[in-house]
Every structure is written in structure tokens, then in C-alpha cells.
Amino acid sequence: MTWQELHPAINAGLNAVAAGWLIVGWRAIRRGEVDQHRRAMLVALSASGVFLISYVIRFLSSGTHRYPGEGWDRTAYLVVLASHTVLAMVVLPLVLVTAWRALTGRFEAHRRIARLTWPVWIYVSTTGVVVYLMLYQLAPRLHGR
């Protein structure tokens, strides 16, 4: 496997790690386990941060990647990709503000914004994996490329 093939898989893995820890963090806070929640969310934040750096490097080195083929799968891919892309632009400032409020002890303000941030963040993290699977796994199998 070449670096050009491996790098997108690593990025998808980082998104999956972030999503998993987001779920762990959500469950922890629902149980009142604040320390576990904090640790889980910091791991999710770290995974997402490493992903963002890695994605920018991949984008700068190889540009955008077009979906091969036509049909229902391309349409589905473009719908998922569009929603993922728009929300990925929105989630970064949301995550930073949410984390900052928690880290500075502004817990009520943190709770209010986290109710918006968490669903957007989990969507972006999971659709990041879906975009990878559709572009690099599904499309080659359906369209022989």
C-alpha cells in the first residue's frame, strides 16, 4: 500500500477514534462522571486536531479526489460530502468555544453550546469515515477503478 492510499485510511481512522471518544464522553457526562467526560473529550479533541493537520497535509500534497463513476452512489456520495463539508467548517469554531468554556470553568455556558456542538461534531466525525469508505472502498468496487 502506498502513502497516497494509506493516508486517507489514517485520516478515516482518526475520525473514527474521535467519534468513539465523543460517544464515551457523552455517556460519561450522562452518568455524572465528569472526570471521565473531560478525559474522553480531550482525547476526541486531540484525535480531531491530528486529523485536521493530517487532512490539510494530504490536501496540499494531492488536492481533491473526484468520485469515479456515475449513478445513485455518486449522488449519495455528493450529498454526504456536501453536508460533511459544510458542517466541518462550522464545527471547528464550535468545538474550540465549547472546549474553552469547559477549560475555563464556565460550565453552564459550556453545557448550552455543547448541546449544539456534540451532534455536529459526531456527524462530521462519522461522515468523515463514510466519505472515506464511499470514495476509497465502495467506488473502486462498483466502478472498477
C-alpha positions in Angstrom: 0.0 0.0 0.0 1.4 3.4 -1.0 1.4 6.5 1.2 -1.3 8.0 -1.1 -3.5 5.0 -0.3 -2.6 4.8 3.3 -3.0 8.5 4.2 -6.8 8.7 3.6 -7.3 5.5 5.7 -5.3 7.0 8.6 -7.5 10.1 8.4 -10.6 8.0 8.4 -9.2 6.1 11.4 -8.6 9.4 13.3 -12.2 10.4 12.6 -13.4 7.0 13.9 -11.3 7.5 17.0 -12.8 10.9 17.6 -16.3 9.6 17.1 -15.7 6.7 19.5 -14.4 9.0 22.2 -17.2 11.5 21.6 -19.6 8.7 22.4 -17.6 7.7 25.5 -17.6 11.3 26.7 -21.3 11.8 26.1 -22.1 8.6 28.0 -19.8 9.6 30.9 -21.4 13.0 31.4 -24.9 11.4 31.3 -23.7 9.2 34.2 -22.3 12.2 36.0 -18.7 11.1 35.6 -17.2 14.5 34.9 -13.5 13.4 35.1 -14.1 10.6 32.6 -16.1 13.0 30.4 -13.2 15.5 30.4 -10.6 12.9 29.5 -12.7 11.4 26.7 -13.5 14.8 25.2 -9.8 15.8 25.3 -8.9 12.6 23.5 -11.6 13.3 20.9 -10.3 16.9 20.6 -6.8 15.6 20.1 -7.8 13.0 17.5 -9.8 15.6 15.6 -6.8 18.1 15.8 -4.4 15.5 14.5 -6.9 14.7 11.8 -7.2 18.3 10.7 -3.4 18.7 10.4 -3.1 15.4 8.5 -6.0 16.3 6.2 -4.5 19.7 5.3 -1.2 18.0 4.6 -3.0 15.4 2.4 -5.0 18.1 0.6 -1.9 20.2 -0.1 0.0 17.3 -1.4 -2.6 15.6 -3.6 -5.6 18.0 -3.9 -9.2 16.9 -4.2 -10.2 13.4 -5.3 -13.1 13.0 -7.6 -15.6 10.3 -7.2 -15.2 7.8 -10.1 -18.4 6.8 -11.8 -22.0 7.9 -12.1 -25.3 6.8 -10.7 -27.0 6.5 -7.3 -23.8 6.0 -5.4 -22.2 9.2 -6.8 -25.3 11.2 -5.9 -25.3 9.7 -2.4 -21.6 10.4 -2.0 -22.1 14.0 -3.1 -24.9 14.5 -0.6 -22.9 13.1 2.3 -19.8 15.0 1.2 -21.7 18.3 0.9 -23.3 18.1 4.4 -20.0 16.9 5.8 -18.0 19.7 4.3 -20.4 22.5 5.4 -20.7 21.2 8.9 -16.9 20.6 9.1 -16.4 24.3 8.5 -18.9 25.1 11.3 -17.7 22.6 13.8 -14.2 23.9 14.3 -15.2 27.2 16.0 -18.0 25.4 17.9 -15.5 22.8 19.3 -13.0 25.5 20.2 -15.5 27.6 22.0 -17.1 24.6 23.8 -13.7 23.3 24.9 -12.6 26.8 26.0 -15.7 27.3 28.1 -15.2 24.0 29.9 -11.5 24.5 30.4 -12.1 28.0 31.9 -14.8 26.7 34.3 -17.7 28.3 32.5 -19.8 25.1 32.8 -23.3 26.5 32.3 -22.2 28.3 29.1 -20.3 25.1 28.1 -23.4 23.0 28.6 -25.5 25.3 26.4 -23.2 25.3 23.4 -22.2 21.6 23.8 -25.9 20.7 23.1 -25.3 22.1 19.6 -21.6 21.2 19.2 -21.8 17.5 20.1 -24.3 16.5 17.4 -22.5 18.4 14.7 -19.1 17.0 15.8 -20.3 13.4 15.9 -21.9 13.9 12.5 -18.8 15.3 11.0 -16.6 12.6 12.5 -18.8 9.7 11.4 -19.5 11.1 7.9 -15.7 11.6 7.5 -15.5 7.8 7.8 -18.4 7.3 5.5 -16.9 9.7 2.9 -13.6 7.6 3.0 -15.5 4.3 2.7 -17.5 5.6 -0.3 -14.6 7.2 -2.1 -11.9 4.7 -1.5 -13.7 1.4 -0.8 -17.2 1.4 -2.4 -16.4 3.4 -5.6 -13.5 1.2 -6.7 -15.6 -1.9 -6.2 -18.6 -0.5 -8.1 -16.7 1.1 -10.9 -13.5 -0.9 -11.2 -11.0 1.9 -10.5 
